[in-house]
Amino acid sequence: MLLPWMEEFVSAAAPLNIEGIVVVRHGEEIGRFHWMTEKRRNQYSVSKSVVSCAVGMAIREGLIGGPDDLVVDYFPDKLPENPSPWLHELTLHHLLTMSMGQDSAYLMSDTRPALREQEQDWVRYILSRPFVCQPGSRFQYTNAAPYLLAKIIQKQSGQNLVDYLMPRLFTPLGIPVPQWETDPEGDTFGSSGLMISVSELALLGQLYLQKGEWDGRQLVPDRWVEESSRCQIATATGEEDQPADSAQGYGYLFWRCQPDAYRADGMYGQFAIIIEELDLVIAINSQSTRAQDILTCCWEHLLPCLPSEEETAEEV
């Protein structure tokens, strides 16, 4: 049922190819609308934010030391013959903030099918790619960084990432076993390919709004949530055509966005938007090439129309 307060958003969003939206305030669902029957779908780079969540858990458990750990220490047998000095400076912090210093983005969706035919060991492949600047000196979005983090967790835990996260994340949230893309070695890819629904995506957003706490359990360390959600590196390029919400900064595999908020963000308009000031989560699934327009539609046609606390109480 379309609630009156959502009518403006639904009308404005009509051309944007959104599949579904779920809105949660104060831990209670206050509205949803589906243009298509809800189903599990590829959340694309929302997957990266789930990897960030797993990193926080692995640090708490002592499987990983922390963001200052050197990447080469986890893969001493995967290094190229003549490694760049900058490779030896690469830390988990640089992976978490997309600041590896390499010459290009790697393992992106348009290159992975061919790479599967050419390379079986993607860790060795990534570590052998050229470094053109010091790690940490600039932001460059890439699938290579969260992939390495996923591989580190799987190596240290002895489990694929889905199995690692089932008792720690998915089961506590009530999310059944999800499918997730794998690499040629059969490990969870991490950077993309997580298959969940928009309702399940809203649960992940709510977990982060609650600083990692769920039903009295601290699933994700609260300090890790704070570090992940604050701006760790600038993303503004100064280009006039840069989408506004890609210029607000980047945390630990989460994007900052305009209304003093942050989001998990996947290609074609998959979003879990966390707005702490409003105690609000907006989860969206789409198949759209107009991701910035979807976010702008939220800022201009959803947030201003939120019902009052009294109206919410009557509707829930």
C-alpha positions as CSV (number, residue, x, y, z in Angstrom):
1,M,0.0,0.0,0.0
2,L,1.3,3.4,-0.9
3,L,1.2,5.7,2.1
4,P,0.3,9.3,1.5
5,W,3.6,10.7,2.7
6,M,5.4,8.6,0.1
7,E,3.3,9.7,-2.9
8,E,5.6,12.6,-3.9
9,F,8.7,10.4,-3.9
10,V,7.0,7.6,-5.8
11,S,5.8,10.0,-8.4
12,A,9.2,11.7,-8.8
13,A,11.0,8.4,-8.9
14,A,8.8,6.9,-11.6
15,P,11.4,7.5,-14.4
16,L,14.3,6.2,-12.4
17,N,13.8,2.4,-12.7
18,I,13.7,1.8,-9.0
19,E,12.6,-1.7,-8.0
20,G,11.8,-1.1,-4.4
21,I,12.3,1.1,-1.3
22,V,12.1,0.4,2.4
23,V,12.2,3.2,5.0
24,V,12.9,2.5,8.7
25,R,12.7,5.1,11.5
26,H,13.5,4.5,15.2
27,G,13.9,0.8,14.3
28,E,10.4,0.4,12.9
29,E,9.4,0.2,9.2
30,I,7.4,3.3,8.3
31,G,7.0,2.8,4.6
32,R,7.8,0.7,1.6
33,F,6.9,0.6,-2.1
34,H,7.7,-1.9,-4.8
35,W,7.6,-1.2,-8.5
36,M,8.6,-4.9,-9.0
37,T,8.1,-8.0,-6.9
38,E,10.7,-8.1,-4.2
39,K,13.4,-10.7,-4.7
40,R,17.1,-11.2,-3.9
41,R,19.3,-9.5,-6.4
42,N,23.0,-8.6,-6.9
43,Q,23.8,-5.7,-4.6
44,Y,27.0,-5.0,-6.5
45,S,29.3,-2.8,-4.4
46,V,27.1,-2.8,-1.3
47,S,29.0,-6.0,-0.9
48,K,32.1,-3.9,-0.1
49,S,30.4,-2.5,3.0
50,V,29.7,-6.0,4.2
51,V,33.4,-6.8,3.8
52,S,34.1,-3.7,5.9
53,C,31.8,-5.2,8.6
54,A,33.7,-8.5,8.4
55,V,37.0,-6.7,8.8
56,G,35.8,-5.1,12.0
57,M,34.7,-8.4,13.4
58,A,38.0,-10.1,12.4
59,I,40.0,-7.4,14.2
60,R,37.9,-7.9,17.3
61,E,38.6,-11.6,17.2
62,G,42.3,-11.2,16.7
63,L,42.4,-12.7,13.2
64,I,43.6,-9.3,11.9
65,G,45.7,-6.9,13.8
66,G,44.2,-3.6,12.5
67,P,44.2,-1.1,9.7
68,D,47.9,-0.5,10.0
69,D,48.8,-4.1,9.2
70,L,50.9,-4.5,6.1
71,V,49.3,-6.3,3.2
72,V,52.5,-8.1,2.2
73,D,52.6,-9.8,5.6
74,Y,49.5,-11.7,4.7
75,F,50.7,-12.8,1.3
76,P,54.4,-13.3,1.5
77,D,54.2,-16.1,-1.1
78,K,52.3,-14.0,-3.6
79,L,54.7,-11.1,-4.2
80,P,56.1,-10.3,-7.6
81,E,59.8,-10.9,-8.2
82,N,60.7,-7.1,-8.1
83,P,58.0,-5.6,-6.0
84,S,57.4,-1.8,-5.9
85,P,58.6,-0.2,-2.7
86,W,55.1,1.2,-2.5
87,L,53.7,-2.3,-2.3
88,H,55.7,-2.8,0.9
89,E,54.0,0.4,2.3
90,L,50.4,-0.9,1.5
91,T,48.3,-1.3,4.6
92,L,44.7,-2.5,5.3
93,H,43.8,1.2,5.8
94,H,44.7,1.8,2.2
95,L,42.5,-1.0,1.1
96,L,39.6,0.2,3.2
97,T,39.9,3.7,1.9
98,M,40.5,2.9,-1.8
99,S,43.9,4.5,-1.8
100,M,46.2,1.7,-3.0
101,G,48.2,3.9,-5.3
102,Q,47.9,1.5,-8.3
103,D,47.7,2.7,-11.9
104,S,44.1,1.6,-12.6
105,A,41.0,0.0,-11.1
106,Y,41.2,-3.8,-11.2
107,L,38.7,-6.7,-11.1
108,M,35.9,-4.6,-12.3
109,S,32.8,-6.2,-13.8
110,D,33.8,-5.6,-17.4
111,T,37.2,-7.3,-17.0
112,R,36.5,-10.2,-14.7
113,P,35.0,-12.7,-17.3
114,A,38.1,-12.5,-19.4
115,L,40.4,-12.5,-16.4
116,R,38.8,-15.8,-15.2
117,E,40.1,-17.4,-18.4
118,Q,43.6,-16.0,-18.0
119,E,44.4,-15.9,-14.3
120,Q,43.6,-18.3,-11.5
121,D,45.4,-16.5,-8.7
122,W,43.9,-13.0,-8.5
123,V,45.9,-12.0,-5.4
124,R,49.2,-12.6,-7.1
125,Y,47.8,-10.8,-10.2
126,I,46.7,-7.7,-8.1
127,L,50.0,-7.5,-6.2
128,S,51.9,-7.5,-9.5
129,R,50.1,-4.6,-11.0
130,P,52.0,-1.3,-11.2
131,F,52.0,1.2,-8.4
132,V,52.1,4.8,-9.6
133,C,51.9,6.8,-6.4
134,Q,52.4,6.3,-2.7
135,P,49.5,4.4,-1.0
136,G,47.2,6.8,0.8
137,S,48.0,9.7,-1.5
138,R,44.8,9.6,-3.6
139,F,41.4,8.0,-3.8
140,Q,40.9,5.6,-6.7
141,Y,37.9,3.3,-6.7
142,T,38.8,-0.3,-7.4
143,N,37.5,-3.8,-6.7
144,A,41.0,-5.0,-5.9
145,A,41.1,-3.4,-2.5
146,P,38.0,-5.1,-0.8
147,Y,38.8,-8.3,-2.7
148,L,42.2,-8.5,-0.9
149,L,40.5,-7.8,2.4
150,A,38.0,-10.6,1.8
151,K,40.9,-13.0,0.9
152,I,42.7,-12.0,4.1
153,I,39.7,-12.8,6.3
154,Q,39.2,-16.1,4.5
155,K,42.9,-17.0,4.9
156,Q,43.0,-16.1,8.5
157,S,39.7,-17.7,9.5
158,G,39.9,-20.8,7.3
159,Q,36.4,-20.2,6.0
160,N,34.8,-18.6,3.0
161,L,33.3,-15.2,3.8
162,V,29.7,-16.4,3.7
163,D,30.4,-19.1,6.3
164,Y,32.4,-16.7,8.4
165,L,29.5,-14.2,8.5
166,M,26.6,-16.6,8.9
167,P,26.8,-16.9,12.8
168,R,28.3,-13.4,13.2
169,L,26.0,-11.3,10.9
170,F,23.4,-13.0,8.7
171,T,21.8,-15.4,11.2
172,P,21.5,-12.8,14.0
173,L,19.8,-10.4,11.5
174,G,17.5,-13.2,10.3
175,I,19.0,-13.3,6.8
176,P,19.1,-16.8,5.3
177,V,22.3,-18.0,3.6
178,P,23.0,-15.7,0.7
179,Q,24.7,-16.4,-2.6
180,W,27.9,-14.4,-3.2
181,E,30.1,-14.4,-6.3
182,T,33.3,-16.4,-6.0
183,D,36.8,-16.1,-7.5
184,P,38.6,-18.8,-9.6
185,E,39.8,-20.4,-6.4
186,G,36.3,-20.8,-5.0
187,D,36.7,-18.0,-2.3
188,T,34.0,-15.3,-1.8
189,F,34.8,-12.4,-4.1
190,G,33.8,-9.8,-1.6
191,S,33.8,-6.7,-3.8
192,S,30.5,-7.4,-5.5
193,G,28.0,-10.2,-6.1
194,L,26.2,-10.4,-2.8
195,M,22.6,-11.6,-3.4
196,I,20.1,-10.2,-0.9
197,S,16.8,-8.4,-1.0
198,V,16.0,-4.8,-0.3
199,S,14.3,-5.8,3.0
200,E,17.5,-7.6,4.0
201,L,19.5,-4.6,2.9
202,A,17.5,-2.5,5.3
203,L,18.5,-4.8,8.1
204,L,22.1,-4.2,7.4
205,G,21.5,-0.4,7.4
206,Q,19.7,-0.6,10.7
207,L,22.6,-2.6,12.2
208,Y,24.9,0.3,11.4
209,L,22.4,2.9,12.6
210,Q,22.5,1.1,15.9
211,K,26.3,1.3,16.0
212,G,26.6,-2.5,15.4
213,E,24.3,-3.6,18.2
214,W,21.4,-6.0,17.5
215,D,19.1,-7.6,20.1
216,G,21.5,-6.8,22.9
217,R,24.5,-8.2,21.1
218,Q,27.4,-6.1,19.8
219,L,27.7,-7.8,16.4
220,V,30.1,-5.1,15.0
221,P,32.3,-3.1,17.4
222,D,30.8,0.4,17.8
223,R,34.2,2.0,17.3
224,W,34.5,0.2,14.0
225,V,31.1,1.5,12.9
226,E,32.2,5.1,13.8
227,E,35.5,4.7,11.9
228,S,33.8,3.2,8.9
229,S,31.2,5.9,8.6
230,R,33.3,9.0,9.0
231,C,35.2,10.6,6.2
232,Q,38.6,8.9,6.0
233,I,39.7,10.2,2.6
234,A,38.5,13.0,0.3
235,T,36.8,12.0,-3.0
236,A,36.0,15.4,-4.6
237,T,37.8,15.8,-7.9
238,G,36.9,19.4,-8.6
239,E,35.3,18.4,-11.9
240,E,32.0,20.2,-12.6
241,D,30.3,17.0,-13.7
242,Q,31.1,15.0,-10.7
243,P,27.9,13.7,-9.0
244,A,27.4,15.6,-5.8
245,D,27.1,12.5,-3.6
246,S,30.4,11.1,-4.9
247,A,32.2,14.2,-3.7
248,Q,31.4,13.9,0.0
249,G,34.2,11.7,1.1
250,Y,34.7,8.0,1.8
251,G,35.0,6.0,5.0
252,Y,36.0,2.3,5.3
253,L,34.1,1.0,2.3
254,F,31.2,3.3,2.9
255,W,30.4,6.5,1.1
256,R,29.5,9.8,2.8
257,C,26.6,11.7,1.3
258,Q,24.9,15.1,1.4
259,P,22.6,15.3,4.4
260,D,25.4,14.5,6.9
261,A,24.7,10.8,6.2
262,Y,26.6,7.8,4.8
263,R,25.7,4.9,2.6
264,A,26.5,1.4,1.3
265,D,26.4,2.0,-2.5
266,G,26.1,-0.5,-5.3
267,M,26.1,-0.1,-9.1
268,Y,22.7,0.6,-10.8
269,G,21.3,2.2,-7.6
270,Q,21.6,-0.2,-4.7
271,F,21.6,1.9,-1.5
272,A,21.5,1.5,2.3
273,I,21.4,5.1,3.5
274,I,22.0,5.8,7.2
275,I,21.0,9.2,8.5
276,E,21.8,9.3,12.2
277,E,20.3,12.7,12.9
278,L,16.9,11.4,11.8
279,D,17.4,7.8,13.2
280,L,16.5,6.8,9.7
281,V,17.5,4.1,7.2
282,I,16.5,4.1,3.5
283,A,17.1,0.9,1.5
284,I,16.7,1.0,-2.2
285,N,17.2,-1.6,-5.0
286,S,17.2,-0.4,-8.6
287,Q,18.3,-1.2,-12.1
288,S,19.2,2.3,-13.1
289,T,21.9,4.3,-14.7
290,R,20.8,7.4,-12.8
291,A,22.1,6.7,-9.3
292,Q,22.7,10.3,-8.4
293,D,19.2,11.2,-9.5
294,I,17.9,8.5,-7.1
295,L,19.8,10.0,-4.2
296,T,18.6,13.5,-5.1
297,C,15.1,12.3,-5.3
298,C,15.5,11.0,-1.7
299,W,16.8,14.3,-0.5
300,E,14.2,16.4,-2.3
301,H,11.1,14.3,-2.3
302,L,11.4,11.8,0.5
303,L,13.1,13.4,3.5
304,P,10.9,16.6,3.4
305,C,7.8,14.5,3.4
306,L,8.6,12.2,6.3
307,P,5.5,11.9,8.6
308,S,5.5,13.4,12.0
309,E,6.1,11.2,15.0
310,E,2.4,11.1,15.8
311,E,1.5,10.1,12.2
312,T,4.1,7.4,12.2
313,A,2.7,6.0,15.4
314,E,-0.7,5.8,13.8
315,E,0.6,4.1,10.6
316,V,3.0,1.5,12.1
